[in-house]
């Protein structure tokens, strides 16, 4: 049985070291990735990761809604990422080109990567999808992972062999599993 965030927070408040380690393992990838996706380097991301969990440890008894821990962690990581970016004074590199016929100046943004807000939204969506896939039954989870988590999806023959179902059942099973995943994501 998987411990809920609320239960882990309560256990951490009681000094349970194992619960603290479970919380860190559960959210380390998400929290570490937020600053990386915002364009910070690995050292800065590691520092933000440390700051987020240090802040959590300091405020553990003040959390009013432990069941919303994920949202609290993401918000804290975002704020610390934005502060780091602001402190560094990072700006997007802009060239200015001149239209010689009209003498108009036109800024051209050279960096076409998404802005930090867009990256964070994408990261949150990816995390939601991973959680939804993880909550699927074993057959559907395996099927989705085989179809979408590999650079080269396997053939229906390989999928049928892995799932121990007839090859003709792969398509309908895929449709049912994607329907289940969609319903989970709509909740």
C-alpha positions as CSV (number, residue, x, y, z in Angstrom):
1,X,0.0,0.0,0.0
2,X,1.3,3.4,-1.0
3,X,1.5,6.0,1.8
4,X,-0.4,9.2,1.1
5,X,1.4,12.5,1.3
6,X,-0.7,13.4,4.3
7,X,0.3,10.2,6.1
8,X,3.9,10.7,5.3
9,X,3.8,14.3,6.6
10,X,2.2,13.1,9.9
11,X,4.9,10.4,10.2
12,X,7.6,13.0,9.5
13,X,6.2,15.2,12.2
14,X,6.6,12.3,14.6
15,X,10.3,12.0,13.6
16,X,10.0,9.0,11.3
17,X,13.2,9.1,9.2
18,X,11.9,6.5,6.8
19,X,8.8,8.7,6.0
20,X,11.1,11.6,5.3
21,X,13.2,9.5,2.9
22,X,10.0,8.3,1.2
23,X,8.9,12.0,0.7
24,X,12.2,12.9,-0.8
25,X,12.3,9.9,-3.1
26,X,8.7,10.6,-4.2
27,X,9.3,14.2,-5.2
28,X,13.1,14.5,-5.9
29,X,12.8,14.1,-9.7
30,X,9.9,16.7,-9.9
31,X,11.6,19.3,-7.7
32,X,15.1,18.8,-9.2
33,X,13.7,19.1,-12.7
34,X,11.9,22.4,-12.2
35,X,15.0,24.6,-12.1
36,X,16.7,22.6,-14.9
37,X,13.7,23.1,-17.2
38,X,13.8,26.8,-16.3
39,X,17.4,26.9,-17.7
40,X,19.4,26.7,-14.6
41,X,22.5,24.5,-14.4
42,X,22.8,21.3,-12.4
43,X,24.5,23.0,-9.4
44,X,21.8,25.6,-9.2
45,X,19.1,22.9,-9.5
46,X,20.8,20.9,-6.7
47,X,20.9,24.0,-4.5
48,X,17.2,24.8,-5.1
49,X,16.4,21.1,-4.4
50,X,18.2,21.4,-1.0
51,X,16.5,24.7,-0.2
52,X,13.0,23.3,-1.0
53,X,13.4,20.3,1.3
54,X,15.1,22.4,4.0
55,X,12.2,24.8,3.9
56,X,9.8,21.8,4.0
57,X,11.6,20.4,7.1
58,X,11.4,23.8,8.8
59,X,7.7,24.3,8.0
60,X,6.6,20.7,8.4
61,X,4.5,21.5,11.5
62,X,3.0,24.6,9.8
63,X,1.5,22.8,6.8
64,X,-2.2,23.2,7.1
65,X,-3.1,20.9,4.2
66,X,-0.6,18.0,4.1
67,X,-2.6,16.3,1.4
68,X,-1.6,19.2,-0.9
69,X,2.1,18.7,-0.4
70,X,2.9,18.3,-4.1
71,X,1.4,21.7,-4.9
72,X,3.3,23.2,-2.0
73,X,6.6,21.7,-3.1
74,X,6.1,22.8,-6.8
75,X,5.1,26.3,-5.7
76,X,8.1,26.6,-3.4
77,X,10.5,25.2,-6.1
78,X,9.1,27.7,-8.6
79,X,9.6,30.6,-6.3
80,X,13.1,29.7,-5.4
81,X,13.8,29.1,-9.2
82,X,12.4,32.5,-10.1
83,X,14.5,34.2,-7.3
84,X,17.6,32.5,-8.5
85,X,16.9,33.6,-12.1
86,X,16.1,37.2,-10.9
87,X,19.3,37.3,-8.8
88,X,21.4,36.3,-11.7
89,X,19.8,38.9,-13.9
90,X,19.3,36.4,-16.7
91,X,17.8,37.9,-19.7
92,X,17.0,36.5,-23.1
93,X,19.5,37.5,-25.7
94,X,18.1,39.9,-28.2
95,X,19.6,41.0,-31.5
96,X,18.4,44.2,-33.1
97,X,18.2,44.1,-36.9
98,X,17.6,47.2,-39.0
99,X,15.3,47.3,-42.0
100,X,17.5,49.4,-44.3
101,X,14.6,50.5,-46.5
102,X,12.6,52.1,-43.6
103,X,15.3,52.4,-40.9
104,X,13.0,50.5,-38.5
105,X,14.6,48.6,-35.7
106,X,13.2,45.1,-35.1
107,X,14.2,43.0,-32.1
108,X,14.9,39.4,-32.8
109,X,14.9,36.9,-30.0
110,X,17.7,34.3,-30.5
111,X,16.7,32.0,-27.7
112,X,13.5,30.2,-28.8
113,X,13.3,27.9,-25.7
114,X,10.0,28.2,-23.7
115,X,9.9,30.7,-20.9
116,X,10.2,29.3,-17.4
117,X,6.5,29.5,-16.8
118,X,5.8,27.5,-19.9
119,X,8.4,24.9,-19.0
120,X,7.0,24.6,-15.5
121,X,3.5,24.0,-16.8
122,X,4.8,21.4,-19.2
123,X,6.7,19.7,-16.3
124,X,3.6,19.6,-14.1
125,X,1.6,18.1,-17.0
126,X,4.2,15.5,-17.5
127,X,4.2,14.7,-13.8
128,X,0.4,14.4,-13.8
129,X,0.6,11.9,-16.8
130,X,3.3,9.8,-15.0
131,X,1.1,9.6,-11.9
132,X,-2.0,8.6,-14.0
133,X,0.0,6.0,-15.9
134,X,1.3,4.6,-12.6
135,X,-2.2,4.3,-11.2
136,X,-3.4,2.2,-14.2
137,X,-3.7,-1.6,-13.8
138,X,-0.6,-3.6,-14.6
139,X,-1.7,-4.6,-18.2
140,X,-2.6,-1.0,-19.2
141,X,0.5,0.5,-17.5
142,X,2.7,-2.0,-19.4
143,X,1.0,-1.3,-22.7
144,X,1.2,2.5,-22.3
145,X,4.8,2.3,-21.4
146,X,5.6,0.0,-24.3
147,X,3.8,2.3,-26.8
148,X,4.8,5.7,-25.5
149,X,7.9,5.5,-23.3
150,X,10.2,4.0,-25.8
151,X,11.9,5.8,-28.7
152,X,10.9,3.0,-31.0
153,X,7.6,1.5,-30.1
154,X,7.5,-2.3,-30.4
155,X,5.4,-4.1,-33.0
156,X,1.9,-5.3,-32.1
157,X,3.4,-8.8,-32.2
158,X,5.9,-7.9,-29.5
159,X,3.3,-6.2,-27.4
160,X,1.0,-9.2,-27.7
161,X,3.8,-11.5,-26.5
162,X,4.7,-9.3,-23.6
163,X,1.0,-9.0,-22.5
164,X,0.2,-12.6,-23.3
165,X,-2.8,-11.7,-25.4
166,X,-3.7,-12.4,-29.1
167,X,-2.2,-9.9,-31.5
168,X,-5.7,-8.9,-32.7
169,X,-6.5,-7.8,-29.1
170,X,-3.7,-5.2,-28.9
171,X,-5.7,-2.5,-30.7
172,X,-8.9,-2.8,-28.7
173,X,-6.9,-3.2,-25.5
174,X,-4.9,-0.1,-26.4
175,X,-8.2,1.9,-26.9
176,X,-9.6,0.7,-23.5
177,X,-6.3,1.6,-21.7
178,X,-6.1,5.0,-23.3
179,X,-9.7,5.6,-22.4
180,X,-8.9,4.7,-18.7
181,X,-5.9,7.1,-18.8
182,X,-8.0,9.9,-20.2
183,X,-10.6,9.5,-17.5
184,X,-7.8,9.5,-14.8
185,X,-6.4,12.7,-16.3
186,X,-9.8,14.4,-16.4
187,X,-10.4,13.9,-12.7
